[in-house]
């Protein structure tokens, strides 16, 4: 992997100076050409065959979010350029004389910043609330790169502004970094696969790595946070190589622009169901489980625990985590409680079902 990194550094040193001289119009044109090219590759050689109608809806929604966000904050690049115009040359990069190394370092540190921001967005419900909008696209494609909630985009812009002030990044480097970053993000969201993809993934986030990040399973989508370099995930233990069974998020969610803007302001987990309703739901589910076993005595605790877990998962969703411990451990712990005679815990559970709060338990 060291040879690939060395090659990348050599390439960066020889080209970043040329890239930094590009105008805003040219960078926009390059990004548009890349978007069209990646879309054409998706259409001709897709990794997964996606339904045409749903794919069209995904493109329309993602394009709508892009224009909505750009209208609200007058394009994300403009505020960054304003900050760079005022603070360039005052930060930590001012101690480096070589312009190529200065540009390379600014890009690598930006990618590291975005890695930690992305990881934090998955760790705190207050941030995941907005970030889940990006993950709710079940038809991953190049346009998904622009599926961002306006609040998340504003936070990212503030973080990038702080990074520009701290390092003293100038306007040409800002344009270069944003252009390269957009190209890489469009690339790893693309619904494509090619020879040598895994070798490329040793250095950068390739499409097959980012597909795992968009899995519906939390154990998979809490990995591969990198935007450009895969080294951060390898270094901090969040790297994985898996092919997800499903893309998106569990449970239904809106697919329109306005619906997604509103969706971002909804809690990461559904609103709690009142306790009395939860108890009734547990009782009904426990009754159903018991009925499947023909109300065989001795299974009451198991029926209740399974019902309790099913309702908890239904109410709080997958972000609750795994089962705390196996059901047998629950049985042992309950049977050891002093006021429940040893081996008689099923009688305790049956009395629980037969109470006035649980009329749905039909054995009563």
N, C-alpha and C positions, 0 to 999 in steps of 0.2 A: 504494500500500500504506500510505502514511502516514495517509491519511484513515481507513482501517479501524482502525489502531492508536489514533488519537486517539479514535475512537468507542468502542473497547474500554476505554480509560482512563476516559472519561466515564461509561460504564456501570458500571465497577468502583467509581468514587468514590461513585456514587449508591446502590449496592446492597450493597457489602461490609459496611457498618455494620449493615444489617438482617440479613445472613447470619450475622454473627458473634454475633448474639443468639440464634440457634437452639439448641435443646437437642439432646443426643445422640440422643434418641428420634426427634425430628423429622427430623434428618439421615438416620438409618437408613431412615425411612419414605420420604423423598424418593429415596434411592438405590434402594430396592426398586421404587418406582413407575417410575423411569427404566429400570430393568432390564426390567420387564415391558413397558413401552412400546417399547423398542428390540427386544426379542424379538418382539413383535407385528409391528413393521415388517419385521423380517427374514423372518418367516413370510409376510407378505402381499406384500412388494415386495423380494425378495432380489436382491442383485447377482449371486450365483451360486446356482444350484439345487443344494443339498447333499443327499446321500442321507439319508433320514429316520432309518434305523437308526444310521448313523455319527454323525449330528448328536445323536441322543439319547445315544449313548455319550460324546460330547464334553461335553455338558451334565452328565451324571452324574459324569464324572471331574473336571471343573473345580469342580463344587459340592463333591465329596468333598475335593479339595485345599484349598478355601477353609475348610471346617469343620475339617479336620485342622490347618491352619496356625493357625486361630483358637484351637483347643484348646491347641496347644502354647505359644503366646505370649499367651494370654488376650486375643485381639483386638489388632491392631496399634495401635489408637488409644490404648489404656490406658497403655502405657509412655510414649508421647509426652506424654500429658496429665500424667503424674507428673513428667516432666522440666520441662515448661512451668510447672507449679505451683511449682517450686522456683527456676527461673532466669529467669522472665519479668521484664522491666523492667531487667535488668542488662546487656543486650547492646547492639549497635550501633544498634538501632532506638530505643533510649531517647533518642537525640539528635533524633528527629523528633517534632514536636508533633501534626501532623495525623493523626488516627487512620485516615482513609481511605487516605492515602498510605502510612502505615505498613503497613496490611493489604495494599495492592497490591504494595508492594515485597517484603514477605515471601513473597507468592505467586510473583512473578516470579523471585526468587532461588531458591526451592524448585524451580521448573521448570528453571532453569539447572543446579542441582545434579544433578537427575535426568537431564538430558541427558548430562552428563559421565559420570555413573555408568553409564548405559546404553551409552554408547560404549566405555567401558573394559571392560564385560562382554563385548563382542564382540572385544576386542583381545587379551585374555589367556586362555589355555586354562583356567587355574585358576578363572576366573570364568565363562567360557562353559560350563564343565562343568555348572554349576547353571542358568545362564540358558537353555541349550538345552531344558530342560523346558518353558519357556514357548513356545518356537518349534516344538515337535514336534506341535502340534495341526494336522492337515492340513485341518480344517474350521473356518476362522476365523469366530468369532461372538462375540456380546457376552459370553458366559461365559468366553471365552479370557482376558479381562482378569484373571481370578482364578486362572489356571493358573501358579502360582509355586512354586518349590521352597522349602522351609522355610528352608534355609540362606541363600538369596538374600534372602528376606524379612527374616531377622534382620539381615543386613548393611545392608539399606536402612533398617531401623528404627534401627540404630546411627548411620548417616549423618544421618538426620533428627534424631535426638537431639542430635548435635553441632551441626547447623545451628540448632536451637532455642536451645541454650546460647550460641552465638556471636552470634546476632541478638537474643536475649532475647524470643522470640516468646511471647505469652501464650496461655492455654488457648482463648479464644474464636477467636483467629486459627488455632490448630492445628486446631480442629474445622472451621472454614470452609475452610481449605486442603485438608484431607483429603477433605472432602465434594466440593469442586469438582474436585479431582484425580481422584477415583474416577469422577465423572460424565464427565469428558473422556476418561478411559481406556476406559470402557465404550463411549462414543460412537465412538471411532476404531477399536475392534475390531469394530464392528458390520458385518454382512454386508449393507450397504445402499448405495444410490447415489441422488443427487437432483440437481435443477437447482441451479446455483450452487455446487456442491461445490468446483470448482476455485477459484472466487473466494474462498470461505471458507478454502481451503487456503493462501491468501496470508498469512493471519494465524495460524491454528491447524492442528494436525494433523487433517486430515479422513480419513474411512475409506479413500479411494482412495490416500492417501499411506502409511498404515500397512499396507495390503495389500502394497505393494512391500517393506516392511520384513520381512514374514513370508514372502518368497519363498524357495524352496529354493536359489536361486543366491546364492552369497556376495556377488557383485558388486552384488546388489540388496538383500540383507538387511543389509548393512553401510551402510545409508543411513537417513534419516528417523528419527533417534533421539529426537526430541522427544516429550514427553508431552502438552504443551498447545500451546505456541507453535511455529510452524514457522520463526520468525525465527532460532533457534539453528542449525538445519540450513543455512539460507541463508547465515548469517554465517560458519560454520566449514566450509563446502564439503562437507556431507554430504547435501544436498537432491537428490532425484530425483523425477521423475514418470513412473512406469512401471506397466504392468499385468502382474503376474507370471503366468507360465504355470502354475506350481504353488505351493502353499502348504505350509509345514511344513519338515522337514529331510530330507535324503537318508538312505537306509538305514532299515531297520526299527527301531522303538523301541516300548517298552511304552505302553499306553494306559490302564492302571488306576492307581489312586491309589498303591498300594504299589509297583507297578512303576516309576512315575515318581519316587517318593522314592528308590528304589534307583538308578534311571537317572541321577539327579543326581550320584551319587558315582562314576560310571564316568568314565574319562578322556575328554577331548574328542575324542581320536583313538583308534582301536582300538589294542590292545596290539601292539607290533611283532612281526612274524613272524620266527622265527629265521633268520639269514642263509642257512643251508644250505637251508632250505625256500624262501626267496625265490629263490635261485639256480635251484632245480629248477623253480619256477613260471615264472621268466623263460625258462628253456630250453624248457619245454613250449609256452609261448605263442609264443616265437620260432620254434619248429618249425612251429606251426600257421600262422603268418604266411608262413613260407617255403614251406610246402606249397601255400598259396593261389596263390603265384606259380610253382608247378611247379618249385621249387628253382632258379630262374633265377640263374646266377652273377652276382655283382656287387651283390646286394641283401642280403648277409649283415649288414652293419652296420645297414642300415635295419631289417631284421627284429629284430635284437637291441635297438636303441634303442626301437622301438615297443613291443616286449614289456616292456622295462625300465620304460617310462613307464606302461604299463597296470597293471603289478603295483604300482608305487609308488602310483598313484591308488587302486587297490583296497585296499591296506594302510592308507594314511594318510588317505584321504578327500579331499574337496574343499578342506579348510582348508590343504592343502599349498601351494596357489596355482597359478599358471600354469606352462606349460613354460618352463624357463630360456631356451631359444633354439631356433630351428628345427633340424630334423634335418640339414639341409645343413651347418650350422655345425659340428655334431658330426662329420660325415663329414670335413670339411676339417681339423678339429683332430686327429682320430685319424690321418688319412693323413700329417700333418706330423710325427708323433712319429718320432724318429730310428731307433728299432729296428724300425719297420714300413716296408718298402720302399714308395716312393711309388706309389700306385695298387694296392697289394697288401693294403690293409687288410682286404679280405674274406677273405683267407687267414688272417689273424690271428684274425678273428672265428670262422672255421670251426674253427680249431684250438681256440679257446675252447670251442666247442660239443662238440668231439670229445674233450675231456678227460674224465678219469674222473668228474668231478663232474657231468657233464651227459650221461648215457647216453640221455636222452630225444630227443636230436637224431638222427633216424633216418637222416640222410645218412651217418653215420659207418659 
